Amino acid sequence: MSVSIDIAGLPAERIVFETSPLAELCLVLHALSEPGHHPRLAGWTTATNAALRPDLADRLREADFLWRNTFSDLFMPYAGLRGGDGRAGTTLAGELDMLDGLDDEQFVATALEFASLAAYDKGAPSPLTDAAARSRALERAAARGPRQLGFAGRLLKDPVAVRGWVRRLLEDCDEAFFAEVWQRVRPALAADTRHKSELLRRRGLREALTAVSPALHLEDGGTRIRADKLAEGEATATDPAVGPGLSFVPSHFGWPHLMILHRPGWRPVVHYPVGSPELPPPASVDALKRRLEALAHPLRIQLCRNVARAPYTTGELADLLGVTAPEVSRHLAVLRRADLITTRRRGRYVHYQLDVGTVARLSSDFLEGILR
């Protein structure tokens, strides 16, 4: 399984390394909502969450599926902006202006991406115009919670008002904590882009990809980039809708996530982490044996990948994987007996989520693989 990017015919000068404050804000928000994914940031996430104003914390919970269930492509608007040059902005305000430049259908479909993940790289009907897509989006939002359902309902009813609400939310995050974060991490990220740009110029794309991540490979005579991920997808770097181009964007907060934007009609972006910490050692031999036996099935690995980023219901998992709900339940039971997932009931919904700490002790390679 992998995500590939077709770069056949792409001019070398159209492959760029650049920083993006809005993309980094996405990863910062993700770290705050899922601190278990980022153990080396535990002190910072605890202190920042504790210092949030109650009203800001409440608003972040309303829209958290933008950075918790998915790393929403809204945080890289330059990749989908029609008539733009495809380059990231130098300031958060500039990139928020680009976000304002997306049309309503782009904005809504991208914001509600979590409701159509199974068709991400194929395209799906707009929930603004398609009744079935709208119903599915509201059902998926309801499974996240009443705040998220309210946000999705308002977005579908009045996208213009909610777009303004989202911009104000991100601006308030900048004032509360992100401006200081960006000032601190930007120099290192800019240095990384300069280094890899020079590596690309002097040594070629293959060497640059190796420096970005060992999960990236140049194949098919140099015409395709393949990312080794527990996901499938394809993109082209020469889509006429947005013009040719491929961007690589580093992240201080990204580890262990390696994200590939491969939405149809958008320019592909590789969002990669800079640096990686060591994880704790494995669990006992008995626990290791029991858990590895539980993972000895491809569908259960896929389930782990899906519930690693956020909790999901049985029905959602069945839709995502294209299997029946009873089959999903049987495999979830195996994972529960191995203490690899946890459950939480919210109204009539039961959410399943990976126990990241347990998996980290089981295997750092496995954890990095399913979170990549």
For each residue, the residues with C-beta under 8 A, 3 or more apart:
1: 229 230 231 232
2: 226 227 228 229 231 232
3: 226 227 229 231 232 233 234 235 260 262
4: 219 224 225 226 227 233 234 235
5: 224 225 226 227 234 235 236 237 246 260 262 268 270
6: 223 224 234 235 236 237 238
7: 10 15 222 223 224 225 237 238 246
8: 223 224 238
9: 238 244
10: 7 14 15 237 238 244 245 246
11: 14 244
12: 15 200 205
13:
14: 10 11 237 244 245 246
15: 7 10 12 200 205 245 246 248
16: 87 197 245 246 247 248
17: 192 193 194 196 197 200 208 247 248 249 250
18: 87 88 193 247 248 249
19: 24 88 186 189 190 193 249 250
20: 23 24 75 76 78 88 89 95 249
21: 24 25 89 91 92 95 178 182 186
22: 25 26 75 76 77 88 89 92 95 96 99 170
23: 20 26 27 75 76 88 249 251 269 271
24: 19 20 21 27 28 181 182 185 189 251 252 253
25: 21 22 28 29 75 92 170 173 174 178 182
26: 22 23 29 30 66 67 71 72 75
27: 23 24 30 31 67 71 251 252 253 254 257 271
28: 24 25 31 32 173 177 178 181 253
29: 25 26 32 33 60 64 66 67 173
30: 26 27 33 34 37 67 68 71 253 257
31: 27 28 34 35 37 38 41 44 45 253
32: 28 29 35 45 48 49 60
33: 29 30 60 64 67 68
34: 30 31 37 38 68 309 310 356
35: 31 32 38 39 41 42 45 46 49
36: 39 356 357
37: 30 31 34 256 257 308 309 356 371
38: 31 34 35 41 42 45 253 255
39: 35 36 42 277 279 360
40: 255 277
41: 31 35 38 44 45 253
42: 35 38 39 45 46
43: 46 47
44: 31 41 47 48
45: 31 32 35 38 41 42 48 49
46: 35 42 43 49 50
47: 43 44 50 51
48: 32 44 45 51 52 177
49: 32 35 45 46 52 57
50: 46 47
51: 47 48 176 177
52: 48 49 56 57 60 176 177
53: 56 57 176
54: 57 58
55: 58 59
56: 52 53 59 60 169 172 173 176
57: 49 52 53 54 60 61
58: 54 55 61 62 147
59: 55 56 62 63 169 172
60: 29 32 33 52 56 57 63 64 169 173
61: 57 58 64 145 147 148
62: 58 59 147 148 150 151
63: 59 60 66 148 151 166 169
64: 29 33 60 61 67 68 69 144 148
65: 68 69 70 114 141 144 148 310
66: 26 29 63 70 72 74 75 111
67: 26 27 29 30 33 64 70 71 72 75
68: 30 33 34 64 65 309 310
69: 64 65 114 144 309 310
70: 65 66 67 113 114 117 309
71: 26 27 30 67 75 257 259 271
72: 26 66 67 75 110 111 113
73: 76 77 79 80 110 113 261 263 266
74: 66 77 99 102 107 110 111 166
75: 20 22 23 25 26 66 67 71 72
76: 20 22 23 73 79 80 88 249 261 269 271
77: 22 73 74 80 81 95 98 99 101 102
78: 20 81 84 86 87 88 89 95 98 267
79: 73 76 86 242 247 261 263 266 267 268 269
80: 73 76 77 102 106 110 242 263 265 266 267
81: 77 78 84 86 98 101 102 242
82: 103 241 242
83:
84: 78 81 87 98 101 242
85: 243
86: 78 79 81 242 243 245 247 267
87: 16 18 78 84 247
88: 18 19 20 22 23 76 78 95 247 249
89: 20 21 22 78 92 94 95 97 98
90: 94
91: 21 94 95
92: 21 22 25 89 95 96 170 174 178 179 182
93: 96 97
94: 89 90 91 97 98
95: 20 21 22 77 78 88 89 91 92 98 99
96: 22 92 93 99 100 167 170 171
97: 89 93 94 100 101
98: 77 78 81 84 89 94 95 101 102
99: 22 74 77 95 96 102 107 163 166 167
100: 96 97 163 167
101: 77 81 84 97 98
102: 74 77 80 81 98 99 106 107 110
103: 82 106 107
104: 107 108 128 159 160 163
105: 108 109 126 128 129
106: 80 102 103 109 110
107: 74 99 102 103 104 110 111 159 163
108: 104 105 111 112 126 127 128 155 156 159
109: 105 106 112 113 116 124 126 127 128
110: 72 73 74 80 102 106 107 113 263
111: 66 72 74 107 108 155 166
112: 108 109 115 116 127 137 140 141 152 155
113: 70 72 73 109 110 116 117 120
114: 65 69 70 117 140 144
115: 112 127 133 136 137 139 140 141
116: 109 112 113 119 120 124 133 136 137
117: 70 113 114 120 320
118: 319 320 321 322
119: 116 122 123 124
120: 113 116 117 124 233 262 263
121: 232 233 234 235 262 263 264
122: 119 264
123: 119 264 265
124: 109 116 119 120 133
125: 129 130 132 133
126: 105 108 109 129 130 133
127: 108 109 112 115 130 133 134 136 137 156
128: 104 105 108 109 134 156 159
129: 105 125 126
130: 125 126 127 133 134
131: 134 135
132: 125 135 136
133: 115 116 124 125 126 127 130 136 137
134: 127 128 130 131 137 138 156
135: 131 132 138 139
136: 115 116 127 132 133 139 140
137: 112 115 116 127 133 134 140 141 152 156
138: 134 135 141 142 149 152 153 156
139: 115 135 136 142 143
140: 112 114 115 136 137 143 144 316
141: 65 112 115 137 138 144 148 149 151 152 153
142: 138 139 145 146 148 149 349
143: 139 140 312 313 315 316 349 351
144: 64 65 69 114 140 141 148 149
145: 61 142 148 149 346
146: 142 149 150
147: 58 61 62 150 151
148: 61 62 63 64 65 141 142 144 145 151 152
149: 138 141 142 144 145 146 152 153
150: 62 146 147 153 154
151: 62 63 141 147 148 154 155 162
152: 112 137 138 141 148 149 155 156
153: 138 141 149 150 156 157
154: 150 151 157 158 161 162 165
155: 108 111 112 151 152 158 159 162
156: 108 127 128 134 137 138 152 153 159
157: 153 154
158: 154 155 161 162
159: 104 107 108 128 155 156 162 163
160: 104 163 164
161: 154 158 164 165
162: 151 154 155 158 159 165 166
163: 99 100 104 107 159 160 166 167
164: 160 161 167 168
165: 154 161 162 168 169
166: 63 74 99 111 162 163 169 170
167: 96 99 100 163 164 170 171
168: 164 165 171 172
169: 56 59 60 63 165 166 172 173
170: 22 25 92 96 166 167 173 174
171: 96 167 168 174 175
172: 56 59 168 169 175 176
173: 25 28 29 56 60 169 170 176 177 178
174: 25 92 170 171 178 179 182
175: 171 172 179
176: 51 52 53 56 172 173
177: 28 48 51 52 173 180 181
178: 21 25 28 92 173 174 181 182
179: 92 174 175 182 183
180: 177 183 184
181: 24 28 177 178 184 185
182: 21 24 25 92 174 178 179 185 186
183: 179 180 186
184: 180 181
185: 24 181 182 188 189 252 253
186: 19 21 182 183 189 190
187: 190 191
188: 185 191 192 252 274
189: 19 24 185 186 192 193 250 251 252 274
190: 19 186 187 193 194
191: 187 188 194 195
192: 17 188 189 195 196 250 274
193: 17 18 19 189 190 196 197 248 250
194: 17 190 191 197 198
195: 191 192 198 199 211
196: 17 192 193 199 200 208 211 212 248 250
197: 16 17 193 194 200 201
198: 194 195 201 202
199: 195 196 202 203 207 208 211
200: 12 15 17 196 197 203 204 205 207 208
201: 197 198
202: 198 199
203: 199 200 206 207 208
204: 200 207 208
205: 12 15 200 208 209 218 222
206: 203 209 210 218 222
207: 199 200 203 204 210 211
208: 17 196 199 200 203 204 205 211 212 248
209: 205 206 212 213 216 217 218 225
210: 206 207 214 216
211: 195 196 199 207 208
212: 196 208 209 216 248 270 272
213: 209 216 227 258 272 273
214: 210
215: 227 228 229 258 372
216: 209 210 212 213 225 226 227 228 258 270
217: 209 225 226 227 228
218: 205 206 209 222 224 225
219: 4 223 224 225 226
220: 223 224
221:
222: 7 205 206 218
223: 6 7 8 219 220
224: 4 5 6 7 8 218 219 220
225: 4 5 7 209 216 217 218 219 246 270
226: 2 3 4 5 216 217 219
227: 2 3 4 5 213 215 216 217 258 260 270 372
228: 2 215 216 217 372
229: 1 2 3 215 258 260 369 372
230: 1 301 302 305 369 370 372
231: 1 2 3 305
232: 1 2 3 121
233: 3 4 120 121 260 262
234: 3 4 5 6 121 262
235: 3 4 5 6 121 260 261 262 263 268
236: 5 6 239 268
237: 5 6 7 10 14 244 245 246 267 268
238: 6 7 8 9 10 244
239: 236 242 243 244 264 265 266 267
240: 243
241: 82 265
242: 79 80 81 82 84 86 239 245 265 266 267
243: 85 86 239 240 267
244: 9 10 11 14 237 238 239
245: 10 14 15 16 86 237 242 267
246: 5 7 10 14 15 16 225 237 267 268 269 270
247: 16 17 18 79 86 87 88 267 268 269 270
248: 15 16 17 18 193 196 208 212 269 270 272
249: 17 18 19 20 23 76 88 269 270 271 272
250: 17 19 189 192 193 196 254 272 273 274
251: 23 24 27 189 254 255 257 271 272 273 274
252: 24 27 185 188 189 273 274 275
253: 24 27 28 30 31 38 41 185
254: 27 250 251 257 258 259 271 272 273 274
255: 38 40 251 273 274 275 276 277
256: 37 273 276 367 368 371 372
257: 27 30 37 71 251 254 271 273 371 372
258: 213 215 216 227 229 254 270 271 272 273 372
259: 71 254 269 270 271 272
260: 3 5 227 229 233 235 268 269 270 271
261: 73 76 79 235 266 267 268 269 270 271
262: 3 5 120 121 233 234 235 266 268
263: 73 79 80 110 120 121 235 266
264: 121 122 123 239
265: 80 123 239 241 242
266: 73 79 80 239 242 261 262 263
267: 78 79 80 86 237 239 242 243 245 246 247 261
268: 5 79 235 236 237 246 247 260 261 262
269: 23 76 79 246 247 248 249 259 260 261
270: 5 212 216 225 227 246 247 248 249 258 259 260 261
271: 23 27 71 76 249 251 254 257 258 259 260 261
272: 212 213 248 249 250 251 254 258 259
273: 213 250 251 252 254 255 256 257 258 276
274: 188 189 192 250 251 252 254 255
275: 252 255
276: 255 256 273 368
277: 39 40 255
278: 364
279: 39 360 361 364 367
280: 360 361
281: 361
282: 288 361 362 363
283: 287 288 291 358 361 362
284: 287 288
285: 288 289
286: 289 290
287: 283 284 290 291 362
288: 282 283 284 285 291 292 362
289: 285 286 292 293
290: 286 287 293 294 338
291: 283 287 288 294 295 338 339 340 358 362
292: 288 289 295 296 362
293: 289 290 296 338
294: 290 291 300 334 335 337 338 340
295: 291 292 300 301 304 338 340 366
296: 292 293 300
297: 300 301 331 334
298: 301 302
299: 302 303 321 323 327 331
300: 294 295 296 297 303 304 331 334 335
301: 230 295 297 298 304 305 370
302: 230 298 299 305 306 321
303: 299 300 306 307 317 321 328 331 332 335 341 352
304: 295 300 301 307 308 335 340 341 354 359 370
305: 230 231 301 302 308 370
306: 302 303 309 312 317 320 321
307: 303 304 310 311 312 317 341 352 353 354
308: 37 304 305 353 354 356 359 370 371
309: 34 37 68 69 70 306 371
310: 34 65 68 69 307 353
311: 307 344 351 352 353
312: 143 306 307 316 317 320 351 352 353
313: 143 316 317 349 350 351 352
314: 317 318 325 328 329 332 350 352
315: 143 318 319 325
316: 140 143 312 313 319 320
317: 303 306 307 312 313 314 320 321 328 332 352
318: 314 315 321 322 323 324 325 327 328
319: 118 315 316 322
320: 117 118 306 312 316 317
321: 118 299 302 303 306 317 318 328
322: 118 318 319
323: 299 318 327 328
324: 318 327 328
325: 314 315 318 328 329
326: 329 330
327: 299 318 323 324 330 331
328: 303 314 317 318 321 323 324 325 331 332
329: 314 325 326 332 333
330: 326 327 333 334
331: 297 299 300 303 327 328 334 335
332: 303 314 317 328 329 335 336 341 352
333: 329 330 336 337
334: 294 297 300 330 331 337 338
335: 294 300 303 304 331 332 338 340 341
336: 332 333 339 340 341 343
337: 294 333 334
338: 290 291 293 294 295 334 335
339: 291 336 355 358
340: 291 294 295 304 335 336 354 355 358 359 362
341: 303 304 307 332 335 336 352 353 354 355
342: 352 353 354 355
343: 336 350 351 352 353
344: 311 350 351 353
345: 349 350 351
346: 145 349 350 351
347:
348:
349: 142 143 313 345 346
350: 313 314 343 344 345 346
351: 143 311 312 313 343 344 345 346
352: 303 307 311 312 313 314 317 332 341 342 343
353: 307 308 310 311 312 341 342 343 344
354: 304 307 308 340 341 342 359 370
355: 339 340 341 342 358 359
356: 34 36 37 308 359 360 367
357: 36 360 361
358: 283 291 339 340 355 361 362
359: 304 308 340 354 355 356 362 363 366 367 370
360: 39 279 280 356 357 364 367
361: 279 280 281 282 283 357 358
362: 282 283 287 288 291 292 340 358 359 366 367
363: 282 359 366 367
364: 278 279 360 367 368
365: 368 369
366: 295 359 362 363 369 370
367: 256 279 356 359 360 362 363 364 370 371
368: 256 276 364 365 371 372
369: 229 230 365 366 372
370: 230 301 304 305 308 354 359 366 367
371: 37 256 257 308 309 367 368
372: 215 227 228 229 230 256 257 258 368 369
